[in-house]
Amino acid sequence: MGHNRDLGYVKAFGKHLKRLRLAKSLSQEELSYKCVIPTSQIGRFERGERSPTLNTIRILAEGLGEEPSKLLEFKYKVKRDL
Amino acid sequence: MGHNRDLGYVKAFGKHLKRLRLAKSLSQEELSYKCVIPTSQIGRFERGERSPTLNTIRILAEGLGEEPSKLLEFKYKVKRDL
C-alpha cells in the first residue's frame, strides 16, 4: 500500500483539475473568482504543490459545475515501495 | 458559495465512508489494518471529526477496494450563508 507521502497522486490530481478547468474554457482567475479561492492557490493545486482539503475539493467542483467525485475520476498507478 | 469552514460536508463524507465500510462487512479494525491507518483515525473520519487528505482518500478507497471517486459519490446540500 503506497502510503501517505505519495505526492504522485496529488500531482495527478492537479493535472486532472487543470484538464477539467480548460475543458470549461475557464482561466485560473475565473475559477478563482467562482470559488473564492486565491488564483495562486489554484495554481499550486494544479502543479501538485498543494493538496486540497475535502471541502476545497467540493468548492472547486462547484466552481467547475461538476460533482465532487468527478475531480477524483482520473487514472493513477501507485508506485509500490521497493 | 458555502465556504471553507462547511463542516457539514466532512460529516456527510464520514457517514458515506461508514456505509461503504459496512457494505464490505469490514470492521474499523480490518479497514485500519488494510490501509495502515490507526483505527482511532478511521473513527474520527467516520464521525466527521477529521477531514482526510487527498492521498488518504486514495488509501481508504484502496482499502475498500473502490475507486477514490466512489468515496465522494454521496448527496450533499450546501447550507447557504444567510
Backbone of each chain as nested JSON, in Angstrom:
{
  "chains": [
    {"id": "A", "residues": [
      {"number": 1, "name": "MET", "atoms": {"N": [0.854, -1.189, 0.0], "CA": [0.0, 0.0, 0.0], "C": [0.898, 1.25, 0.0]}},
      {"number": 2, "name": "GLY", "atoms": {"N": [1.033, 1.933, -1.24], "CA": [1.828, 3.155, -1.313], "C": [1.26, 4.151, -0.327]}},
      {"number": 3, "name": "HIS", "atoms": {"N": [2.112, 4.718, 0.514], "CA": [1.444, 5.378, 1.636], "C": [1.488, 6.895, 1.633]}},
      {"number": 4, "name": "ASN", "atoms": {"N": [1.339, 7.397, 2.781], "CA": [0.912, 8.779, 2.972], "C": [1.677, 9.815, 2.157]}},
      {"number": 5, "name": "ARG", "atoms": {"N": [2.979, 9.701, 2.034], "CA": [3.708, 10.8, 1.407], "C": [3.755, 10.621, -0.107]}},
      {"number": 6, "name": "ASP", "atoms": {"N": [2.735, 9.895, -0.729], "CA": [2.765, 9.621, -2.166], "C": [2.304, 10.879, -2.891]}},
      {"number": 7, "name": "LEU", "atoms": {"N": [3.287, 11.743, -3.212], "CA": [2.971, 13.041, -3.819], "C": [2.518, 12.876, -5.257]}},
      {"number": 8, "name": "GLY", "atoms": {"N": [2.777, 11.695, -5.82], "CA": [2.388, 11.46, -7.214], "C": [0.901, 11.637, -7.404]}},
      {"number": 9, "name": "TYR", "atoms": {"N": [0.136, 11.203, -6.389], "CA": [-1.327, 11.281, -6.515], "C": [-1.784, 12.734, -6.529]}},
      {"number": 10, "name": "VAL", "atoms": {"N": [-1.139, 13.554, -5.702], "CA": [-1.503, 14.973, -5.634], "C": [-1.155, 15.657, -6.96]}},
      {"number": 11, "name": "LYS", "atoms": {"N": [-0.045, 15.235, -7.555], "CA": [0.342, 15.797, -8.873], "C": [-0.664, 15.368, -9.948]}},
      {"number": 12, "name": "ALA", "atoms": {"N": [-1.064, 14.09, -9.885], "CA": [-2.029, 13.589, -10.88], "C": [-3.362, 14.331, -10.718]}},
      {"number": 13, "name": "PHE", "atoms": {"N": [-3.761, 14.584, -9.47], "CA": [-4.991, 15.355, -9.225], "C": [-4.867, 16.742, -9.857]}},
      {"number": 14, "name": "GLY", "atoms": {"N": [-3.709, 17.382, -9.684], "CA": [-3.504, 18.73, -10.224], "C": [-3.663, 18.772, -11.733]}},
      {"number": 15, "name": "LYS", "atoms": {"N": [-3.074, 17.788, -12.407], "CA": [-3.199, 17.73, -13.879], "C": [-4.659, 17.554, -14.287]}},
      {"number": 16, "name": "HIS", "atoms": {"N": [-5.36, 16.711, -13.524], "CA": [-6.779, 16.456, -13.829], "C": [-7.612, 17.723, -13.6]}},
      {"number": 17, "name": "LEU", "atoms": {"N": [-7.303, 18.432, -12.513], "CA": [-8.036, 19.683, -12.214], "C": [-7.861, 20.67, -13.357]}},
      {"number": 18, "name": "LYS", "atoms": {"N": [-6.627, 20.773, -13.865], "CA": [-6.348, 21.701, -14.979], "C": [-7.12, 21.274, -16.221]}},
      {"number": 19, "name": "ARG", "atoms": {"N": [-7.126, 19.962, -16.484], "CA": [-7.872, 19.456, -17.661], "C": [-9.344, 19.855, -17.563]}},
      {"number": 20, "name": "LEU", "atoms": {"N": [-9.928, 19.655, -16.361], "CA": [-11.353, 19.97, -16.174], "C": [-11.596, 21.472, -16.358]}},
      {"number": 21, "name": "ARG", "atoms": {"N": [-10.675, 22.304, -15.805], "CA": [-10.838, 23.759, -15.934], "C": [-10.784, 24.176, -17.408]}},
      {"number": 22, "name": "LEU", "atoms": {"N": [-9.781, 23.646, -18.129], "CA": [-9.619, 24.027, -19.544], "C": [-10.789, 23.521, -20.38]}},
      {"number": 23, "name": "ALA", "atoms": {"N": [-11.331, 22.365, -19.994], "CA": [-12.476, 21.825, -20.748], "C": [-13.684, 22.75, -20.62]}},
      {"number": 24, "name": "LYS", "atoms": {"N": [-13.688, 23.56, -19.543], "CA": [-14.784, 24.521, -19.341], "C": [-14.376, 25.912, -19.868]}},
      {"number": 25, "name": "SER", "atoms": {"N": [-13.178, 25.955, -20.494], "CA": [-12.669, 27.239, -21.016], "C": [-12.633, 28.311, -19.928]}},
      {"number": 26, "name": "LEU", "atoms": {"N": [-12.226, 27.888, -18.753], "CA": [-12.087, 28.849, -17.651], "C": [-10.606, 29.144, -17.423]}},
      {"number": 27, "name": "SER", "atoms": {"N": [-10.291, 30.394, -17.147], "CA": [-8.927, 30.733, -16.742], "C": [-8.81, 30.443, -15.244]}},
      {"number": 28, "name": "GLN", "atoms": {"N": [-7.583, 30.432, -14.732], "CA": [-7.407, 30.249, -13.281], "C": [-8.099, 31.399, -12.54]}},
      {"number": 29, "name": "GLU", "atoms": {"N": [-8.03, 32.602, -13.133], "CA": [-8.645, 33.772, -12.472], "C": [-10.166, 33.587, -12.385]}},
      {"number": 30, "name": "GLU", "atoms": {"N": [-10.758, 33.076, -13.481], "CA": [-12.223, 32.897, -13.484], "C": [-12.63, 31.839, -12.463]}},
      {"number": 31, "name": "LEU", "atoms": {"N": [-11.882, 30.725, -12.404], "CA": [-12.2, 29.68, -11.419], "C": [-11.985, 30.218, -10.005]}},
      {"number": 32, "name": "SER", "atoms": {"N": [-10.915, 30.996, -9.853], "CA": [-10.616, 31.604, -8.55], "C": [-11.793, 32.467, -8.1]}},
      {"number": 33, "name": "TYR", "atoms": {"N": [-12.335, 33.26, -9.014], "CA": [-13.462, 34.161, -8.695], "C": [-14.696, 33.339, -8.302]}},
      {"number": 34, "name": "LYS", "atoms": {"N": [-14.976, 32.293, -9.075], "CA": [-16.159, 31.454, -8.824], "C": [-16.075, 30.746, -7.459]}},
      {"number": 35, "name": "CYS", "atoms": {"N": [-14.852, 30.327, -7.123], "CA": [-14.688, 29.513, -5.906], "C": [-14.328, 30.346, -4.678]}},
      {"number": 36, "name": "VAL", "atoms": {"N": [-13.995, 31.608, -4.918], "CA": [-13.469, 32.474, -3.841], "C": [-12.234, 31.808, -3.212]}},
      {"number": 37, "name": "ILE", "atoms": {"N": [-11.372, 31.324, -4.111], "CA": [-10.075, 30.743, -3.722], "C": [-9.013, 31.531, -4.495]}},
      {"number": 38, "name": "PRO", "atoms": {"N": [-7.927, 31.967, -3.803], "CA": [-6.911, 32.771, -4.499], "C": [-6.37, 32.065, -5.75]}},
      {"number": 39, "name": "THR", "atoms": {"N": [-6.144, 32.828, -6.807], "CA": [-5.594, 32.276, -8.051], "C": [-4.288, 31.546, -7.786]}},
      {"number": 40, "name": "SER", "atoms": {"N": [-3.483, 32.109, -6.901], "CA": [-2.181, 31.48, -6.608], "C": [-2.374, 30.072, -6.018]}},
      {"number": 41, "name": "GLN", "atoms": {"N": [-3.438, 29.939, -5.232], "CA": [-3.716, 28.633, -4.599], "C": [-4.167, 27.625, -5.658]}},
      {"number": 42, "name": "ILE", "atoms": {"N": [-4.975, 28.083, -6.605], "CA": [-5.414, 27.193, -7.678], "C": [-4.2, 26.744, -8.501]}},
      {"number": 43, "name": "GLY", "atoms": {"N": [-3.28, 27.68, -8.712], "CA": [-2.059, 27.32, -9.428], "C": [-1.28, 26.245, -8.682]}},
      {"number": 44, "name": "ARG", "atoms": {"N": [-1.198, 26.383, -7.343], "CA": [-0.458, 25.374, -6.558], "C": [-1.145, 24.004, -6.625]}},
      {"number": 45, "name": "PHE", "atoms": {"N": [-2.512, 24.027, -6.582], "CA": [-3.22, 22.737, -6.706], "C": [-2.909, 22.094, -8.06]}},
      {"number": 46, "name": "GLU", "atoms": {"N": [-2.95, 22.898, -9.127], "CA": [-2.763, 22.354, -10.482], "C": [-1.342, 21.846, -10.693]}},
      {"number": 47, "name": "ARG", "atoms": {"N": [-0.36, 22.459, -10.01], "CA": [1.04, 21.987, -10.138], "C": [1.334, 20.86, -9.141]}},
      {"number": 48, "name": "GLY", "atoms": {"N": [0.312, 20.501, -8.34], "CA": [0.523, 19.413, -7.38], "C": [1.393, 19.822, -6.198]}},
      {"number": 49, "name": "GLU", "atoms": {"N": [1.524, 21.133, -5.998], "CA": [2.356, 21.622, -4.883], "C": [1.564, 21.665, -3.583]}},
      {"number": 50, "name": "ARG", "atoms": {"N": [0.243, 21.681, -3.703], "CA": [-0.614, 21.787, -2.514], "C": [-1.768, 20.802, -2.677]}},
      {"number": 51, "name": "SER", "atoms": {"N": [-2.123, 20.14, -1.582], "CA": [-3.22, 19.165, -1.647], "C": [-4.475, 19.805, -1.062]}},
      {"number": 52, "name": "PRO", "atoms": {"N": [-5.571, 19.865, -1.817], "CA": [-6.793, 20.493, -1.314], "C": [-7.446, 19.662, -0.226]}},
      {"number": 53, "name": "THR", "atoms": {"N": [-8.126, 20.328, 0.709], "CA": [-8.898, 19.591, 1.701], "C": [-10.152, 19.035, 1.014]}},
      {"number": 54, "name": "LEU", "atoms": {"N": [-10.843, 18.184, 1.731], "CA": [-12.084, 17.585, 1.235], "C": [-13.078, 18.692, 0.855]}},
      {"number": 55, "name": "ASN", "atoms": {"N": [-13.203, 19.685, 1.714], "CA": [-14.168, 20.757, 1.484], "C": [-13.763, 21.619, 0.297]}},
      {"number": 56, "name": "THR", "atoms": {"N": [-12.455, 21.796, 0.107], "CA": [-11.971, 22.587, -1.037], "C": [-12.233, 21.825, -2.336]}},
      {"number": 57, "name": "ILE", "atoms": {"N": [-12.151, 20.497, -2.293], "CA": [-12.485, 19.697, -3.481], "C": [-13.945, 19.962, -3.853]}},
      {"number": 58, "name": "ARG", "atoms": {"N": [-14.826, 20.008, -2.834], "CA": [-16.249, 20.269, -3.094], "C": [-16.438, 21.664, -3.721]}},
      {"number": 59, "name": "ILE", "atoms": {"N": [-15.698, 22.653, -3.192], "CA": [-15.837, 24.038, -3.688], "C": [-15.3, 24.16, -5.117]}},
      {"number": 60, "name": "LEU", "atoms": {"N": [-14.163, 23.5, -5.393], "CA": [-13.615, 23.504, -6.757], "C": [-14.611, 22.856, -7.722]}},
      {"number": 61, "name": "ALA", "atoms": {"N": [-15.212, 21.738, -7.287], "CA": [-16.186, 21.045, -8.143], "C": [-17.372, 21.959, -8.43]}},
      {"number": 62, "name": "GLU", "atoms": {"N": [-17.835, 22.644, -7.38], "CA": [-18.986, 23.544, -7.541], "C": [-18.625, 24.668, -8.536]}},
      {"number": 63, "name": "GLY", "atoms": {"N": [-17.396, 25.177, -8.415], "CA": [-16.946, 26.233, -9.327], "C": [-16.855, 25.756, -10.768]}},
      {"number": 64, "name": "LEU", "atoms": {"N": [-16.552, 24.452, -10.942], "CA": [-16.447, 23.871, -12.281], "C": [-17.788, 23.351, -12.789]}},
      {"number": 65, "name": "GLY", "atoms": {"N": [-18.79, 23.391, -11.911], "CA": [-20.103, 22.876, -12.31], "C": [-20.106, 21.364, -12.436]}},
      {"number": 66, "name": "GLU", "atoms": {"N": [-19.291, 20.719, -11.612], "CA": [-19.19, 19.248, -11.638], "C": [-19.522, 18.667, -10.267]}},
      {"number": 67, "name": "GLU", "atoms": {"N": [-19.774, 17.353, -10.233], "CA": [-19.89, 16.659, -8.951], "C": [-18.483, 16.489, -8.366]}},
      {"number": 68, "name": "PRO", "atoms": {"N": [-18.351, 16.559, -7.024], "CA": [-17.02, 16.385, -6.425], "C": [-16.326, 15.089, -6.87]}},
      {"number": 69, "name": "SER", "atoms": {"N": [-17.088, 14.006, -7.02], "CA": [-16.458, 12.718, -7.394], "C": [-15.73, 12.832, -8.739]}},
      {"number": 70, "name": "LYS", "atoms": {"N": [-16.233, 13.697, -9.62], "CA": [-15.6, 13.858, -10.95], "C": [-14.145, 14.314, -10.801]}},
      {"number": 71, "name": "LEU", "atoms": {"N": [-13.852, 15.066, -9.747], "CA": [-12.488, 15.589, -9.573], "C": [-11.504, 14.49, -9.201]}},
      {"number": 72, "name": "LEU", "atoms": {"N": [-12.062, 13.308, -8.817], "CA": [-11.169, 12.184, -8.485], "C": [-11.252, 11.085, -9.55]}},
      {"number": 73, "name": "GLU", "atoms": {"N": [-11.912, 11.419, -10.688], "CA": [-12.02, 10.4, -11.755], "C": [-10.853, 10.545, -12.723]}},
      {"number": 74, "name": "PHE", "atoms": {"N": [-9.712, 10.019, -12.275], "CA": [-8.539, 10.005, -13.16], "C": [-7.733, 8.754, -12.832]}},
      {"number": 75, "name": "LYS", "atoms": {"N": [-6.97, 8.325, -13.852], "CA": [-6.176, 7.102, -13.696], "C": [-4.931, 7.437, -12.86]}},
      {"number": 76, "name": "TYR", "atoms": {"N": [-4.555, 6.522, -11.99], "CA": [-3.337, 6.742, -11.201], "C": [-2.777, 5.4, -10.764]}},
      {"number": 77, "name": "LYS", "atoms": {"N": [-1.472, 5.172, -11.027], "CA": [-0.828, 3.919, -10.644], "C": [0.085, 4.175, -9.454]}},
      {"number": 78, "name": "VAL", "atoms": {"N": [-0.207, 3.527, -8.319], "CA": [0.604, 3.729, -7.122], "C": [1.989, 3.154, -7.357]}},
      {"number": 79, "name": "LYS", "atoms": {"N": [3.039, 3.973, -7.03], "CA": [4.406, 3.446, -7.117], "C": [4.632, 2.665, -5.842]}},
      {"number": 80, "name": "ARG", "atoms": {"N": [4.747, 1.304, -5.979], "CA": [4.92, 0.468, -4.796], "C": [6.267, 0.794, -4.146]}},
      {"number": 81, "name": "ASP", "atoms": {"N": [6.319, 0.821, -2.778], "CA": [7.582, 0.998, -2.046], "C": [8.439, -0.231, -2.333]}},
      {"number": 82, "name": "LEU", "atoms": {"N": [9.661, -0.019, -2.89], "CA": [10.526, -1.192, -3.255], "C": [11.278, -1.733, -2.044]}}
    ]},
    {"id": "B", "residues": [
      {"number": 1, "name": "MET", "atoms": {"N": [-21.654, 30.666, -2.417], "CA": [-20.769, 29.513, -2.347], "C": [-20.441, 29.251, -0.867]}},
      {"number": 2, "name": "GLY", "atoms": {"N": [-21.153, 28.164, -0.269], "CA": [-20.874, 27.783, 1.119], "C": [-19.385, 27.532, 1.254]}},
      {"number": 3, "name": "HIS", "atoms": {"N": [-18.749, 28.147, 2.232], "CA": [-17.295, 28.117, 2.049], "C": [-16.525, 27.27, 3.048]}},
      {"number": 4, "name": "ASN", "atoms": {"N": [-15.324, 27.627, 3.18], "CA": [-14.3, 26.713, 3.698], "C": [-14.697, 26.017, 4.996]}},
      {"number": 5, "name": "ARG", "atoms": {"N": [-15.302, 26.672, 5.95], "CA": [-15.478, 26.009, 7.235], "C": [-16.767, 25.173, 7.249]}},
      {"number": 6, "name": "ASP", "atoms": {"N": [-17.261, 24.703, 6.028], "CA": [-18.522, 23.967, 5.963], "C": [-18.264, 22.538, 6.437]}},
      {"number": 7, "name": "LEU", "atoms": {"N": [-18.422, 22.324, 7.75], "CA": [-18.093, 21.03, 8.345], "C": [-19.129, 19.976, 7.97]}},
      {"number": 8, "name": "GLY", "atoms": {"N": [-20.299, 20.435, 7.479], "CA": [-21.355, 19.507, 7.112], "C": [-20.892, 18.526, 6.062]}},
      {"number": 9, "name": "TYR", "atoms": {"N": [-20.039, 19.02, 5.132], "CA": [-19.58, 18.135, 4.05], "C": [-18.687, 17.043, 4.614]}},
      {"number": 10, "name": "VAL", "atoms": {"N": [-17.839, 17.415, 5.568], "CA": [-16.923, 16.444, 6.168], "C": [-17.725, 15.382, 6.943]}},
      {"number": 11, "name": "LYS", "atoms": {"N": [-18.796, 15.838, 7.591], "CA": [-19.676, 14.885, 8.317], "C": [-20.367, 13.943, 7.334]}},
      {"number": 12, "name": "ALA", "atoms": {"N": [-20.844, 14.518, 6.218], "CA": [-21.532, 13.692, 5.216], "C": [-20.561, 12.667, 4.63]}},
      {"number": 13, "name": "PHE", "atoms": {"N": [-19.313, 13.096, 4.401], "CA": [-18.286, 12.161, 3.918], "C": [-18.102, 11.012, 4.913]}},
      {"number": 14, "name": "GLY", "atoms": {"N": [-18.054, 11.356, 6.203], "CA": [-17.844, 10.327, 7.23], "C": [-18.944, 9.281, 7.236]}},
      {"number": 15, "name": "LYS", "atoms": {"N": [-20.18, 9.735, 7.1], "CA": [-21.32, 8.784, 7.071], "C": [-21.212, 7.882, 5.845]}},
      {"number": 16, "name": "HIS", "atoms": {"N": [-20.799, 8.483, 4.731], "CA": [-20.662, 7.716, 3.483], "C": [-19.541, 6.683, 3.609]}},
      {"number": 17, "name": "LEU", "atoms": {"N": [-18.445, 7.102, 4.219], "CA": [-17.305, 6.184, 4.42], "C": [-17.745, 4.975, 5.246]}},
      {"number": 18, "name": "LYS", "atoms": {"N": [-18.524, 5.242, 6.293], "CA": [-19.005, 4.156, 7.158], "C": [-19.916, 3.226, 6.369]}},
      {"number": 19, "name": "ARG", "atoms": {"N": [-20.795, 3.813, 5.555], "CA": [-21.721, 2.993, 4.726], "C": [-20.911, 2.064, 3.819]}},
      {"number": 20, "name": "LEU", "atoms": {"N": [-19.873, 2.624, 3.182], "CA": [-19.057, 1.825, 2.251], "C": [-18.34, 0.7, 3.012]}},
      {"number": 21, "name": "ARG", "atoms": {"N": [-17.828, 1.033, 4.205], "CA": [-17.106, 0.021, 5.005], "C": [-18.062, -1.119, 5.388]}},
      {"number": 22, "name": "LEU", "atoms": {"N": [-19.233, -0.743, 5.89], "CA": [-20.206, -1.759, 6.342], "C": [-20.708, -2.585, 5.16]}},
      {"number": 23, "name": "ALA", "atoms": {"N": [-20.811, -1.948, 3.999], "CA": [-21.273, -2.687, 2.802], "C": [-20.263, -3.785, 2.44]}},
      {"number": 24, "name": "LYS", "atoms": {"N": [-19.003, -3.598, 2.872], "CA": [-17.973, -4.607, 2.615], "C": [-17.809, -5.53, 3.829]}},
      {"number": 25, "name": "SER", "atoms": {"N": [-18.698, -5.338, 4.806], "CA": [-18.627, -6.14, 6.049], "C": [-17.245, -6.071, 6.693]}},
      {"number": 26, "name": "LEU", "atoms": {"N": [-16.675, -4.894, 6.677], "CA": [-15.373, -4.683, 7.32], "C": [-15.567, -3.949, 8.643]}},
      {"number": 27, "name": "SER", "atoms": {"N": [-14.797, -4.357, 9.662], "CA": [-14.793, -3.593, 10.91], "C": [-13.818, -2.42, 10.726]}},
      {"number": 28, "name": "GLN", "atoms": {"N": [-13.869, -1.461, 11.64], "CA": [-12.9, -0.35, 11.577], "C": [-11.476, -0.927, 11.703]}},
      {"number": 29, "name": "GLU", "atoms": {"N": [-11.341, -1.943, 12.542], "CA": [-10.003, -2.542, 12.757], "C": [-9.495, -3.176, 11.455]}},
      {"number": 30, "name": "GLU", "atoms": {"N": [-10.396, -3.861, 10.741], "CA": [-9.972, -4.518, 9.495], "C": [-9.579, -3.477, 8.445]}},
      {"number": 31, "name": "LEU", "atoms": {"N": [-10.376, -2.4, 8.344], "CA": [-10.043, -1.339, 7.375], "C": [-8.737, -0.656, 7.784]}},
      {"number": 32, "name": "SER", "atoms": {"N": [-8.598, -0.467, 9.099], "CA": [-7.375, 0.14, 9.645], "C": [-6.156, -0.683, 9.235]}},
      {"number": 33, "name": "TYR", "atoms": {"N": [-6.265, -1.999, 9.358], "CA": [-5.147, -2.909, 9.025], "C": [-4.831, -2.829, 7.526]}},
      {"number": 34, "name": "LYS", "atoms": {"N": [-5.88, -2.83, 6.693], "CA": [-5.697, -2.801, 5.227], "C": [-5.03, -1.495, 4.774]}},
      {"number": 35, "name": "CYS", "atoms": {"N": [-5.395, -0.404, 5.438], "CA": [-4.933, 0.91, 4.995], "C": [-3.678, 1.383, 5.723]}},
      {"number": 36, "name": "VAL", "atoms": {"N": [-3.313, 0.66, 6.788], "CA": [-2.223, 1.108, 7.682], "C": [-2.532, 2.531, 8.184]}},
      {"number": 37, "name": "ILE", "atoms": {"N": [-3.781, 2.705, 8.611], "CA": [-4.247, 3.953, 9.226], "C": [-4.81, 3.56, 10.597]}},
      {"number": 38, "name": "PRO", "atoms": {"N": [-4.434, 4.286, 11.667], "CA": [-4.916, 3.911, 13.002], "C": [-6.444, 3.826, 13.062]}},
      {"number": 39, "name": "THR", "atoms": {"N": [-6.966, 2.833, 13.77], "CA": [-8.417, 2.662, 13.928], "C": [-9.05, 3.933, 14.479]}},
      {"number": 40, "name": "SER", "atoms": {"N": [-8.351, 4.575, 15.412], "CA": [-8.902, 5.797, 16.016], "C": [-9.111, 6.882, 14.953]}},
      {"number": 41, "name": "GLN", "atoms": {"N": [-8.198, 6.915, 13.99], "CA": [-8.283, 7.93, 12.92], "C": [-9.466, 7.629, 12.0]}},
      {"number": 42, "name": "ILE", "atoms": {"N": [-9.676, 6.342, 11.707], "CA": [-10.823, 5.961, 10.877], "C": [-12.124, 6.346, 11.583]}},
      {"number": 43, "name": "GLY", "atoms": {"N": [-12.137, 6.151, 12.9], "CA": [-13.304, 6.554, 13.684], "C": [-13.555, 8.055, 13.568]}},
      {"number": 44, "name": "ARG", "atoms": {"N": [-12.48, 8.839, 13.636], "CA": [-12.637, 10.305, 13.534], "C": [-13.161, 10.706, 12.153]}},
      {"number": 45, "name": "PHE", "atoms": {"N": [-12.63, 10.005, 11.099], "CA": [-13.138, 10.32, 9.751], "C": [-14.637, 10.006, 9.679]}},
      {"number": 46, "name": "GLU", "atoms": {"N": [-15.031, 8.851, 10.212], "CA": [-16.434, 8.431, 10.092], "C": [-17.367, 9.343, 10.892]}},
      {"number": 47, "name": "ARG", "atoms": {"N": [-16.879, 9.913, 12.001], "CA": [-17.699, 10.828, 12.807], "C": [-17.619, 12.268, 12.271]}},
      {"number": 48, "name": "GLY", "atoms": {"N": [-16.817, 12.444, 11.209], "CA": [-16.712, 13.781, 10.633], "C": [-15.901, 14.732, 11.5]}},
      {"number": 49, "name": "GLU", "atoms": {"N": [-15.094, 14.159, 12.399], "CA": [-14.265, 14.992, 13.285], "C": [-12.951, 15.367, 12.625]}},
      {"number": 50, "name": "ARG", "atoms": {"N": [-12.563, 14.614, 11.622], "CA": [-11.279, 14.862, 10.954], "C": [-11.504, 14.739, 9.442]}},
      {"number": 51, "name": "SER", "atoms": {"N": [-10.883, 15.608, 8.674], "CA": [-11.037, 15.569, 7.22], "C": [-9.803, 14.917, 6.61]}},
      {"number": 52, "name": "PRO", "atoms": {"N": [-9.971, 13.837, 5.84], "CA": [-8.822, 13.151, 5.252], "C": [-8.176, 13.993, 4.153]}},
      {"number": 53, "name": "THR", "atoms": {"N": [-6.868, 13.819, 3.986], "CA": [-6.215, 14.474, 2.857], "C": [-6.581, 13.725, 1.577]}},
      {"number": 54, "name": "LEU", "atoms": {"N": [-6.218, 14.314, 0.468], "CA": [-6.468, 13.711, -0.844], "C": [-5.831, 12.317, -0.901]}},
      {"number": 55, "name": "ASN", "atoms": {"N": [-4.609, 12.216, -0.433], "CA": [-3.897, 10.943, -0.504], "C": [-4.52, 9.91, 0.429]}},
      {"number": 56, "name": "THR", "atoms": {"N": [-5.039, 10.355, 1.564], "CA": [-5.697, 9.429, 2.499], "C": [-7.002, 8.921, 1.902]}},
      {"number": 57, "name": "ILE", "atoms": {"N": [-7.683, 9.776, 1.135], "CA": [-8.907, 9.332, 0.448], "C": [-8.543, 8.189, -0.509]}},
      {"number": 58, "name": "ARG", "atoms": {"N": [-7.415, 8.351, -1.218], "CA": [-6.972, 7.295, -2.15], "C": [-6.688, 5.999, -1.39]}},
      {"number": 59, "name": "ILE", "atoms": {"N": [-6.016, 6.114, -0.232], "CA": [-5.641, 4.93, 0.545], "C": [-6.88, 4.243, 1.127]}},
      {"number": 60, "name": "LEU", "atoms": {"N": [-7.834, 5.042, 1.617], "CA": [-9.09, 4.472, 2.129], "C": [-9.823, 3.728, 1.009]}},
      {"number": 61, "name": "ALA", "atoms": {"N": [-9.844, 4.338, -0.174], "CA": [-10.52, 3.704, -1.315], "C": [-9.855, 2.373, -1.656]}},
      {"number": 62, "name": "GLU", "atoms": {"N": [-8.518, 2.393, -1.649], "CA": [-7.774, 1.163, -1.969], "C": [-8.104, 0.082, -0.936]}},
      {"number": 63, "name": "GLY", "atoms": {"N": [-8.181, 0.472, 0.333], "CA": [-8.506, -0.482, 1.397], "C": [-9.912, -1.043, 1.262]}},
      {"number": 64, "name": "LEU", "atoms": {"N": [-10.814, -0.228, 0.689], "CA": [-12.207, -0.657, 0.485], "C": [-12.394, -1.363, -0.854]}},
      {"number": 65, "name": "GLY", "atoms": {"N": [-11.336, -1.38, -1.658], "CA": [-11.435, -1.991, -2.983], "C": [-12.323, -1.183, -3.922]}},
      {"number": 66, "name": "GLU", "atoms": {"N": [-12.298, 0.135, -3.722], "CA": [-13.122, 1.027, -4.557], "C": [-12.24, 2.046, -5.267]}},
      {"number": 67, "name": "GLU", "atoms": {"N": [-12.798, 2.705, -6.293], "CA": [-12.125, 3.854, -6.89], "C": [-12.254, 5.044, -5.935]}},
      {"number": 68, "name": "PRO", "atoms": {"N": [-11.213, 5.919, -5.869], "CA": [-11.309, 7.081, -4.981], "C": [-12.569, 7.917, -5.221]}},
      {"number": 69, "name": "SER", "atoms": {"N": [-12.983, 8.07, -6.48], "CA": [-14.156, 8.911, -6.777], "C": [-15.401, 8.388, -6.064]}},
      {"number": 70, "name": "LYS", "atoms": {"N": [-15.462, 7.069, -5.852], "CA": [-16.646, 6.473, -5.182], "C": [-16.808, 7.049, -3.777]}},
      {"number": 71, "name": "LEU", "atoms": {"N": [-15.687, 7.426, -3.138], "CA": [-15.777, 7.931, -1.767], "C": [-16.401, 9.331, -1.71]}},
      {"number": 72, "name": "LEU", "atoms": {"N": [-16.516, 9.957, -2.9], "CA": [-17.158, 11.276, -2.93], "C": [-18.521, 11.214, -3.612]}},
      {"number": 73, "name": "GLU", "atoms": {"N": [-19.004, 9.979, -3.857], "CA": [-20.322, 9.852, -4.51], "C": [-21.411, 9.785, -3.445]}},
      {"number": 74, "name": "PHE", "atoms": {"N": [-21.743, 10.938, -2.914], "CA": [-22.856, 10.999, -1.951], "C": [-23.529, 12.355, -2.131]}},
      {"number": 75, "name": "LYS", "atoms": {"N": [-24.812, 12.377, -1.736], "CA": [-25.617, 13.596, -1.885], "C": [-25.233, 14.567, -0.768]}},
      {"number": 76, "name": "TYR", "atoms": {"N": [-25.147, 15.845, -1.083], "CA": [-24.857, 16.836, -0.046], "C": [-25.423, 18.185, -0.472]}},
      {"number": 77, "name": "LYS", "atoms": {"N": [-26.195, 18.828, 0.411], "CA": [-26.781, 20.131, 0.103], "C": [-26.055, 21.2, 0.904]}},
      {"number": 78, "name": "VAL", "atoms": {"N": [-25.388, 22.148, 0.199], "CA": [-24.634, 23.191, 0.887], "C": [-25.608, 24.092, 1.627]}},
      {"number": 79, "name": "LYS", "atoms": {"N": [-25.303, 24.382, 2.917], "CA": [-26.131, 25.339, 3.66], "C": [-25.611, 26.715, 3.273]}},
      {"number": 80, "name": "ARG", "atoms": {"N": [-26.462, 27.474, 2.548], "CA": [-26.041, 28.804, 2.104], "C": [-25.857, 29.713, 3.302]}},
      {"number": 81, "name": "ASP", "atoms": {"N": [-24.791, 30.59, 3.264], "CA": [-24.574, 31.575, 4.338], "C": [-25.744, 32.559, 4.293]}},
      {"number": 82, "name": "LEU", "atoms": {"N": [-26.488, 32.747, 5.413], "CA": [-27.675, 33.654, 5.383], "C": [-27.254, 35.103, 5.563]}}
    ]}
  ]
}
